[in-house]
Amino acid sequence: MIDKENQMYFTENPTSAHNERVIDYQVNGIDLKFTTDAGVFSKTRVDYGSGVLIKEMANIVFPQNNILDVGTGYGPIGLFAAKFWPDQTVDMVDINERGLVLAKENAAVNGIKNVNIYKSDVYENVSDEPKFGLIVTNPPIRAGKSVVSNILNCAKSHLVQNGVLLVVIQKKQGEPSARKLLIKTFGNCVILKRDKGYYVLQAVNR
């Protein structure tokens, strides 16, 4: 049960009054436009942690299978992944229906077609078959530790052999415990990047 304070983005149907805006974000010479709205995560700008993850993600080597963005919001991480790897299909999932509508609009506006955007409470509607070479997530910290742990712990069963999980999380919001969980689940975890308190963690499904 998500309380009212945490409802702002980790809810199926946000009740906040609409307040759309358009923001630009550029990484590695790729410039994407995003329409955002009230009731979605980081509505005024691309979240700093997401930006750190996007920039680090561009350098990742992973098995060339599908990509999954868990908790996509209005889509910045998943849509940049789709631009970085146009030959791959990127599944982008979230529970927030307002965010999903925006993600679909943003994909269309930016001419991105190699995406599947659909509603899923974490992995609920994601195929049980291990088919992803890369899973990326900026997990919804305010949804609670159990939700974040579920995202990290269950990623392993959705990754192919040598598939990669990338997570961005602040040290003060649970990075040490997240790292311990990844080591327990995957048997490995490395810190790829530290930037203003944000950590990008990588675990590999060996």
C-alpha positions as semicolon CSV with decimal commas, in nm:
position;residue;x (nm);y (nm);z (nm)
1;M;0,000;0,000;0,000
2;I;0,157;0,327;-0,113
3;D;0,087;0,625;0,111
4;K;-0,021;0,965;-0,023
5;E;0,328;1,112;-0,007
6;N;0,468;0,830;-0,220
7;Q;0,175;0,832;-0,460
8;M;0,319;1,102;-0,680
9;Y;0,473;0,866;-0,934
10;F;0,447;0,508;-0,807
11;T;0,074;0,476;-0,861
12;E;-0,134;0,348;-1,149
13;N;-0,349;0,656;-1,201
14;P;-0,205;0,983;-1,066
15;T;-0,472;1,234;-0,968
16;S;-0,250;1,542;-0,989
17;A;-0,376;1,819;-1,216
18;H;-0,202;1,805;-1,551
19;N;0,089;2,042;-1,602
20;E;0,273;1,937;-1,915
21;R;0,608;2,079;-2,021
22;V;0,872;1,989;-2,278
23;I;1,237;1,942;-2,185
24;D;1,546;1,870;-2,394
25;Y;1,828;1,637;-2,295
26;Q;2,145;1,557;-2,484
27;V;2,394;1,273;-2,441
28;N;2,676;1,183;-2,682
29;G;2,540;1,417;-2,947
30;I;2,191;1,264;-2,928
31;D;1,928;1,527;-2,846
32;L;1,586;1,403;-2,734
33;K;1,275;1,597;-2,641
34;F;1,052;1,477;-2,357
35;T;0,704;1,587;-2,265
36;T;0,656;1,551;-1,889
37;D;0,360;1,607;-1,659
38;A;0,259;1,627;-1,297
39;G;0,225;1,286;-1,134
40;V;0,537;1,138;-1,295
41;F;0,890;1,110;-1,159
42;S;1,117;1,413;-1,207
43;K;0,868;1,616;-1,408
44;T;1,079;1,934;-1,436
45;R;1,400;1,782;-1,571
46;V;1,569;1,450;-1,643
47;D;1,662;1,328;-1,295
48;Y;2,034;1,366;-1,223
49;G;2,067;0,999;-1,135
50;S;1,896;0,897;-1,459
51;G;2,141;1,117;-1,646
52;V;2,437;0,951;-1,475
53;L;2,296;0,610;-1,568
54;I;2,229;0,708;-1,930
55;K;2,583;0,835;-1,979
56;E;2,736;0,525;-1,821
57;M;2,498;0,295;-2,007
58;A;2,632;0,415;-2,342
59;N;2,962;0,239;-2,272
60;I;2,823;-0,098;-2,162
61;V;2,904;-0,421;-2,345
62;F;2,630;-0,682;-2,312
63;P;2,487;-0,982;-2,502
64;Q;2,297;-0,848;-2,802
65;N;1,951;-0,943;-2,687
66;N;1,657;-0,726;-2,590
67;I;1,685;-0,444;-2,335
68;L;1,447;-0,381;-2,044
69;D;1,392;-0,049;-1,865
70;V;1,214;-0,107;-1,533
71;G;1,028;0,198;-1,400
72;T;1,054;0,392;-1,723
73;G;0,840;0,693;-1,626
74;Y;0,813;0,923;-1,926
75;G;1,096;0,727;-2,088
76;P;1,438;0,898;-2,082
77;I;1,649;0,592;-1,996
78;G;1,470;0,351;-2,227
79;L;1,451;0,592;-2,519
80;F;1,821;0,674;-2,501
81;A;1,891;0,299;-2,490
82;A;1,683;0,261;-2,805
83;K;1,889;0,534;-2,974
84;F;2,221;0,388;-2,857
85;W;2,128;0,042;-2,987
86;P;1,883;0,086;-3,279
87;D;1,913;-0,283;-3,374
88;Q;1,784;-0,393;-3,032
89;T;1,428;-0,388;-2,900
90;V;1,378;-0,202;-2,574
91;D;1,091;-0,299;-2,344
92;M;0,990;-0,006;-2,123
93;V;0,762;-0,083;-1,829
94;D;0,599;0,110;-1,546
95;I;0,289;0,096;-1,329
96;N;0,214;0,465;-1,383
97;E;-0,030;0,495;-1,674
98;R;0,027;0,868;-1,714
99;G;0,399;0,804;-1,749
100;L;0,337;0,531;-2,006
101;V;0,122;0,762;-2,220
102;L;0,400;1,019;-2,213
103;A;0,667;0,758;-2,292
104;K;0,474;0,650;-2,601
105;E;0,431;1,012;-2,710
106;N;0,799;1,079;-2,653
107;A;0,899;0,775;-2,855
108;A;0,684;0,897;-3,144
109;V;0,805;1,259;-3,127
110;N;1,167;1,144;-3,134
111;G;1,106;0,896;-3,416
112;I;1,197;0,595;-3,204
113;K;1,027;0,274;-3,316
114;N;1,235;-0,007;-3,161
115;V;1,047;0,001;-2,830
116;N;0,766;-0,188;-2,658
117;I;0,604;0,032;-2,391
118;Y;0,354;-0,134;-2,161
119;K;0,213;-0,144;-1,811
120;S;0,376;-0,376;-1,559
121;D;0,405;-0,371;-1,182
122;V;0,780;-0,439;-1,180
123;Y;0,809;-0,771;-1,374
124;E;0,444;-0,877;-1,348
125;N;0,371;-0,848;-1,722
126;V;0,726;-0,909;-1,844
127;S;0,788;-1,241;-2,016
128;D;0,911;-1,511;-1,778
129;E;1,156;-1,626;-2,043
130;P;1,512;-1,501;-1,979
131;K;1,554;-1,289;-2,290
132;F;1,720;-0,962;-2,196
133;G;2,087;-0,886;-2,246
134;L;2,059;-0,562;-2,050
135;I;1,824;-0,444;-1,776
136;V;1,845;-0,082;-1,663
137;T;1,668;0,086;-1,374
138;N;1,653;0,397;-1,165
139;P;1,438;0,226;-0,902
140;P;1,148;0,408;-0,730
141;I;1,307;0,460;-0,388
142;R;0,996;0,621;-0,242
143;A;0,793;0,311;-0,321
144;G;0,979;0,136;-0,042
145;K;1,267;-0,104;0,010
146;S;1,063;-0,414;-0,073
147;V;0,980;-0,282;-0,421
148;V;1,341;-0,184;-0,489
149;S;1,466;-0,521;-0,362
150;N;1,217;-0,699;-0,588
151;I;1,344;-0,508;-0,893
152;L;1,704;-0,599;-0,817
153;N;1,655;-0,955;-0,697
154;C;1,421;-1,069;-0,974
155;A;1,624;-0,916;-1,256
156;K;1,846;-1,223;-1,265
157;S;1,571;-1,454;-1,388
158;H;1,502;-1,221;-1,683
159;L;1,862;-1,193;-1,802
160;V;2,030;-1,422;-2,050
161;Q;2,367;-1,577;-1,969
162;N;2,616;-1,294;-1,913
163;G;2,333;-1,043;-1,924
164;V;2,394;-0,716;-1,741
165;L;2,191;-0,531;-1,479
166;L;2,262;-0,159;-1,436
167;V;2,119;0,029;-1,137
168;V;2,158;0,390;-1,029
169;I;2,099;0,466;-0,662
170;Q;2,211;0,726;-0,412
171;K;2,437;0,619;-0,129
172;K;2,209;0,786;0,126
173;Q;1,904;0,611;-0,021
174;G;2,029;0,255;0,007
175;E;2,329;0,196;-0,219
176;P;2,522;-0,013;0,037
177;S;2,230;-0,248;0,098
178;A;2,152;-0,266;-0,275
179;R;2,512;-0,364;-0,345
180;K;2,497;-0,636;-0,080
181;L;2,175;-0,771;-0,230
182;L;2,326;-0,782;-0,579
183;I;2,632;-0,967;-0,452
184;K;2,405;-1,216;-0,277
185;T;2,182;-1,260;-0,584
186;F;2,436;-1,248;-0,867
187;G;2,756;-1,334;-0,687
188;N;2,910;-1,011;-0,816
189;C;2,862;-0,635;-0,821
190;V;3,092;-0,353;-0,925
191;I;3,062;0,022;-0,890
192;L;3,095;0,168;-1,238
193;K;3,048;0,533;-1,147
194;R;3,023;0,768;-0,851
195;D;2,881;1,113;-0,920
196;K;2,749;1,355;-0,656
197;G;2,632;1,074;-0,429
198;Y;2,482;0,867;-0,711
199;Y;2,628;0,523;-0,773
200;V;2,590;0,316;-1,088
201;L;2,608;-0,052;-0,995
202;Q;2,661;-0,338;-1,240
203;A;2,583;-0,704;-1,182
204;V;2,635;-0,977;-1,442
205;N;2,431;-1,299;-1,472
206;R;2,723;-1,540;-1,488
